[in-house]
Amino acid sequence: MINKEKLRIVSSCQIAKDTVEMVLENDYISKHATPGQFVHLTVDGHTLRRPISIADINREQQTITILFKIIGSGTKRLAAYQVGEYVDALGPSGNGFQLENHSGATILLVGGGIGVPPLYNLGKALAAKGINIISVLGFQTGDYVFYEGKFKALGQTIIVTNDGSYGEKGFVTDVLDDLDFDRYYTCGPVPMLQAITTKLKGKDGYISLEERMGCGVGACFACVIPVNDGNGYKKICKDGPVFHAEEVAL
Amino acid sequence: MSIDLSIDLPGLHLKNPIMPASGCFGFGREYSAFYHLDQLGAIMMKAATGTERFGNPTPRVAETASGMLNAIGLQNPGVDKIIAEEVPFLAKYDTCIIANIAGSTIEEYETVAAAFNQTSDVHALELNISCPNVKEGGIQFGTDPDMAAEVTARVKAASNHPVYVKLSPNVSDIVAMAKAVEKAGADGLTMINTLTGMQIHLPSRKPLLANRTGGLSGAAIKPVAIRMIYEVSQHVSIPIIGMGGICNAEDVLEFLLAGASAVAVGTANFQNPFVCPEIIEALPNVLAQYGFSSVQDAIGKGVSVYE
């Protein structure tokens, strides 16, 4: 269930270009969050909350980790919060990743940019269940790369940058051909998700979506997406943000 | 001192003057997980149209200074499904239900209004002639006094319920609109709907909303709402349910002083899902602090101060 909680900032640091990692302490959200869920944060001086995915959960320390990219005034203000300050959040929100995978299976994680963080939480949970993890992480340039080491600790990890300044050059879809896996999970910009779901058509997969949200609880109909059978819609904040790859029309 | 929050309006015996605004609360299901909806004076349901409507493409919302733009486009499952599934859910609660009705043609408004005759669980209709986000109907009915009067009269004739007409602020003479719908038989007014606005994303040079324009709401529009309610209340005798940027109990008192008899809270629900019960809890103290013993006592009292 979603609660309105105060989260204490334990740490906040820039880990890549324009990218901030923040560790937040809260017993309720750290206890109940599952991989793929998000928190909806209030930022001083801003009307709308910001939906930010949960990148890691530490139930012992009662913390969650979020990563966000400084893009506009809201994320700029959020990045300026100091350790010890509190952030108001609704959460844990949304439906996360389907975790039922058979032991010994191989799972492919494909992340693009600031879509990478929720996959880390997922990868950790799956690796702990004895599942093999392959990660393909795409970034604009080498300056934006983060969490390479953390993903490598989970399994084979391929870094791709658009300009080739780090890792492979190109797009995440360029390196998928030789990979063998049972199911994939992906999160990133919509064009990337379109390219991946097209390329991996027929494969069992799940996508996590981002959209501008209003209420974040399913009441305002701001973040809807049509379903693929042409009949109806889903709310990204409440029914998602994770959907089966063939469920919604990207 | 005990403060009386109750207020009686056509069709509505409100235990307190606070209700969530249409479109900001869905059909109450999501917020019922946060608090007991019995606490609310009333609930204004999301707009109902004759048939299911998907609404506009996304992005449908964008933030502005002290507010937000939305262009949802009246997405709803259609009046029949709302009566079959949503009204019974809300009827379980001890609160008034106001059904917001919309349409592209006068006939559609009539059909939707008549459909609600089959349920006595709805206490009043809110006639939405002011949605800025649909291509046809909607806003035209809300900007031309003759058209507003006609749709009001036709809906009044079709409906068994009291009819509150929701006025658009996107007009040069709000008083003319209010007088026209009062004369056509409106039982009350709700005001204001959103102000049409637009925002451009610098990197892409494109509008932030897929619909290009949207309705501005939130704290930014509160002074516009106060001014319009103040002006209209001087010229009509039907009650006004005020809305536009209300965030706290002090805002509520300001609306009452301007001439509103009750208020609706919209965008603030997105910031704080508990805002309505929090305002209801704070309101008695705010009324007492400014020398009022009841909600009724404060209505229109701003007027004499300025005369």
Interface residues (C-beta under 8 A of the other chain):
Chain A: M1 I2 K4 T42 H46 T47 L48 R49 G74 L90 E211 R212 M213 G214 C215 G216 V217 G218 A219 C220 F221 A222 C223 V224 I225 P226 Y233 K238
Chain B: G23 C24 F25 G26 R29 E30 Y31 A33 F34 K46 F54 G55 T58 P59 R60 V61 A62 E63 T64 S66 G67 M68 N70 I72 Q75 G218 A219 T267 N269 F270 Q271 N272 P273 F274
